[in-house]
Amino acid sequence: MTRTEREQGKSKKFHSYYDYSLLFLTLFLVCFGLVMIYSTSSYNASRDYNNPAYYLEKQGAFAVFGVAVMLIVSKIDYRFYITKLPVIKIKPVTLLYLLCIFLQTYVLIFGDKIKGAKRWISLGALGRFQPSELSKIAVILFTAYIVNLSPVKLNKFRGFIRVVIFMAPLIVLVLIPNFSTALVMAAIMVAICFVASRKKLYFIVSGIIGIGIGAIFIFGVSYRSTRIDVWRNVETHPRGYQILQGLYAIASGGIFGKGLGESMQKLGFIPESHNDMIFSVICEELGLFGAVAVIMLFVLLVWRLFVIAINAADLYGGLIAAGILTHIAVQVLLNIAVVTNTIPSTGIPMPFISYGGSSLMVLLFEMGIALSVSNQIKYER
């Protein structure tokens, strides 16, 4: 190296990157979600609580707190999660994994039973907490950690099985009461392994085995197999009411919709329209144009996460971003597929938009981690 080259090397300055595009997209989706929650829930809230803004106020409080958490987490180096804590000599990612194992076990025994399923832990005046949402973060961070220890092992099928064995206890505990969430978590785990592996062929075998196991859990449980019947006969099946009303909402929206707040189906026809079925009301009020705009926002969000993943400072950061990307993409696809009756009904909320404090908090925490990964990217200027 010549003297001139050394001087040029010394004069180079590297700056930390921060993905403001991802931040603004996240904030916009949260704000849009609050608007749609008020629009879809005001009728039910007035009838049940004599306060049209009841659900908006609760979700707004979670949104404000969640955004603050996201901004704080974004400034914490993501490598902190795989660094041993000084006193207890355990890594935060391992602690989170064990905590989620405990919470999922607790909810199976002592959890609140709602609509036949134990998925929530009562927090008194603060409402209810769904541990399976936190478990999604644990799957992302812990799977990325295991793979990062020895990514070359994933070039063989037994390396993938090793990861599955580590993650199986948590996923199975979620699977018992909540098949759809376990499906999302399994997709996250597989996607992270797929990204890290140089050999892709054995994932086809894994997919076939996974479909077989999934079929057993679907047809082996009566209420899940009933959903197949509802999906096939939505117009005539007694339990096809909600999906059918959602389809009416989508069809009546047309190209530009009836206008914000003008939905008819939310007036008691779609039960709890501010939850998993909120996309059908978006279609009714904002039309095909609004539905496509929402989908494009998620496409942009996924694209920003992809950019972060491929430019991450190390493999661990890239795998985390890939896991978060998979979480968002899979939930959006499943939610829209259920609302349009493309697949059998399952309880998957629309990220950032559907009502739910636990889901929103976890998503914003994940966005904070993704922003942290982006903040460690160095660029020359």
N, C-alpha and C positions, 0 to 999 in steps of 0.2 A: 504494500500500500504506500503510495506516494505521500509526501507532506501535504500537498493540496487536498488529497482525498481525506486525510486524517482531520484536517481543519474543517472540511465540509461536514464530516461526520460529527465533530464536536459542536458545530453550529446548528445542527438539526435539533428541533424542539418537538417533543411529543406531548400531545394534549389528551386528556380524558374525554371520551365521548359520552353523551347522554341523549337517549332517544326521546326527544320531545314530541315527535310524531306519535309514538306509542302512548305517551302520557296524555296528549290532547285527545286522541281517539278514545282512550279509556274514560276520560272525564266526560266526553260528549255522550258516550253510550250510557254512562251512569245517569246523566241529566235527562237524556231521552227516556231512560227507564222510569225515572221518577214521574215524568209527564204522563207516560202511558199507564203507570200504576194508578195515578189519580184519575185518569180518564176511565179506566176499566173498573175501578173499585168504588168510586164515589157513590154509586147507587146502593150497592150492598152495605157500604159503611154508614150511609144515612139511615138505612132501614134497620141495621143491627146495632149501631152504636150512636145514632143521632149526631154523627160527625162525619161529613163527607170526606174530610181529609185524614181520617183515622189511619188508614194504611199508608198514606203518603208521609205522615209525620213519623211513623215508626221506621219506615224504610229510609226516610231522609236522615234520621238520626244515625242509622247504621252507615249510610253513605258518607256523611261528614266524618265520622270516626274512622271509617275504612280508608278514606282518602288520606287522612292524616297518617294512619299506619303505613299506607303505601309509600308516602313520601319519606317517612323515616326509614323504612326497610330498604328503600332504593339507595340510601346512602351507606348502608352496611355492606361491607365486602361479602359477597356470597360464599367465599371460601371459609368464612367464619363457621359455617354449618358443619364443616368437616375438620375443624380444629378442636383439639381436646380442651375442655374447660379446665382452668387452673386448679380448682379445689376438688371437684368430684372425678376428674380424670376421665370424662366421658364426652363424646362428641355430641353437639346439639342435634345432629341428624339422627343419631341412634336414640337419643332421649325422646325425640319427637315420635319416632317409630314405636318405641315401647309405650309411650303415653297413648298413642292411638290404639294399640293392642288392648290396653287397659280400658279405654273409653268404649271401644266396640264390645268388649266383654261385659262391661257394666250396663250398657244400653240393652243388651240382650236379656239381662236378668232384671234390672230395675227401671228400664226406660219407660217412657209414657207410650201407651198403646193408642194409636190414632188410626181409625179406618182399618183396623185389623193388623197393623204392623207396628212393631217397636223400633222406632228410629230416632226418637228424640229424648233428650235429657232436660228435665224441667229446671229452669234457673230462677224460679219465683217471679218477681216483678219484671225481670229482664226478658221474660218470655221463655222460649225453648231453643236448645242448641242441638244441631244435628252433627254428631261426631264424624259421620261418613264424609262430610265436606272437608274437615280437617285432614282426614285420612288421604284425600287426594294429594295434598301437599306432601304428606309423608311418602307416598308412593313416588312422586316426582323426585324429591330430594334423595331418598334412600336408594332407589333404583339407580339414579345417576351416580351415586357414591359407590355402590357395589361394582357397577360397570367400569367406573373410572379407576378402580383399584387394579384391574387387569383386563383391559378391553380386548386384548389378543385372544383371550379364552372364548370370546363369543364367536370366533371363527369356526368353532366346533359346536355341535348340538348340545353336548354335555355342559358347555359353558352357559348356554341359554337355560338349561334345566337348573343349573346352580342358582341363577338369578330367580327363577320361578320358585324354587324351594325357599329362598329367603323371603320372598314377597307373599307366598301362599297363605301364611297364617292371617295376615291382615285382610287380604282380599276375600278369603273364605268367611271370615267373621262379618264382613260387609255383605257378602253374598247371601247369607242366611235370611236377613230381613229385606234386602234391597238389591235385587238382581241388576237393575239398570245402572246403579252407581258402581257396582262391582264390575260391570261390563266396561264402563268408562275407565276405571282404574286399571283393568287388564289391558285395555288398548294403550294406555299411557306407558305401562311397563314394556309391552311388546314394541312400541314405537321407539322408545329409547334404546332398546337392544338392537333393533333393526338399523338405527342410525349408526351405532358403534360397530356393528359387525361388517366384515368384508365379504362374508359368505351369506347369501340370501336364500338359497334353495330350501334349507331346512325350515324356514318360516312357513312354507306352504304346508309341510307336514304338521307343524304346530297349529296352523290355522284349521286344518281338518279335525285334529284332535279337539281343539277348542270349540268348534261348532258342535261336535258330538257331545261334549260335556254340557254345553249350553242347552242343547236340545233336551238332555235329561232333566236339567233344572227347570226348563219351561214346561215340558209335558208331564213331568213328575209331580208338579204342584197344581192343584185344581184351579186356583184363581188365575194362574198364568196361562194355562191351556184355554181357559174361558176367554181370555183376551184374544187368542187366535180366532176363536169362533166369532167374537165381536168384530174383529177386523175383516173377516170374510163376509159377514152378514150385517154390516153396520146399519143398513136401512131397516132391517126387520128385528134385529136382536134387541131385547129389552135394555141391555146395558150399553147400547151404542148411541144413547141420547146425546152425551156430551160431544163426542166426535162428530156426530151428524150436525149438531147445532154449530160447531166450529166450521164445518164445510159450508153451511148456509152463510155464515158470516163472510168467509173468503169469497164465495161466489157473488154475494151482493155488493162487494166493494168495488167491482169494476176496475177501470184503469186508474182513476184518481181518487177513489173512495168517496164516502159520504161526508167527510170532514171530521176533524179532530173533535172528539166528544159526542159525535152523532150516532154512534153504534146503537143498534136495537138489540142485538144478541146479548150484550152485556147486561141487559135489564132483567136478569134472572133466568135467561134461557141457557147461558153457558155458566154452570156452577163455578164459582171462584175464578172468574175470567182473568184476574190479575196474576194468577199463578202460571202453571204450565201451558195454558191455552191462550196466553196473551198475544201470541203471534197472529192468531186468527182475527182478533180485534184490530190489530195493526192493519191487516189486510182489508178489513171492512171499513175502517175510518180513513186510511191513507191510500188504499187501493194497491194495485200491482206496482205502481210507481214507488210507493212508500215501502212495500215489502222488498223490492229489489234494492232500494237505497239502504235498508237495514242490512241485507245480505252483503252488499258491497262494503259496508263499514266493517263487518266482520272479516271479509276477505282482506281488507287493508290491514286490520289488526294482526291477522295471521301472517301476512307478508312481512310486517315489521318484526314479528317474532322470528320469522325465518331469517331475516337479515341479521338479527342479533345472534342467532344460533350459528350461522356460518362464519361470523366474524368474531366470535367469542375469544377471549384471551387464552382459554385452555379448554380441554375436552369436557371437564366437569361443567363449566358454564354453558357450553354448547348443548350438552345433554339436558341440562335444566330447561333451557329455552325451548328445546325440542319437545320436552314433556309438557310444558305449559301450552305450547302451540297445539299439541294433540288434544289436551283437555278442552280447550276452547272450541277447536274444530269439530271434535266428536260430539260435544254437547249441542252445538248449533245444528249439526246435521240430524242428530236424533230428534231434537225438539221439533224441527220443521217437518221431518218425516212423519212423526206421530200426529202433528196437527193436521197435516194434509192426508192422513190415513194411508201413507205409503208403507208404513210398518205397523204392527200391533201397538196398542197403547202402552206406554210406560212412563213413569214419573221422572222426566228429565226437564229441568227448567231452562229457559232461554238465558244464557249468561248476561249479567249486568241489567237485564230488563225485567225478568220475572220477579215477583215479590218473594222475598226470603232473606232475612238478615244473615244467617249462617253462610249461605251461598255467596252473597255479595261480599262479605268480609273476607272469605277465603280467596275469591277471585282478585280482589284488590291487593291482598297480601301477595298473591302470585305475581301480579303486575309489578309490585314493588321489587320482588326478586328478579324479574326479567329486566327491570330498569337498572338494578344493581349489576347484572351481568353486562348490560350495555355500558355502564359507567366505567367498567374495567377495560374496555376496548380503547386502545391507544392509536392515535392517528398523527401523522406528520403534517406540520404546517409551517 
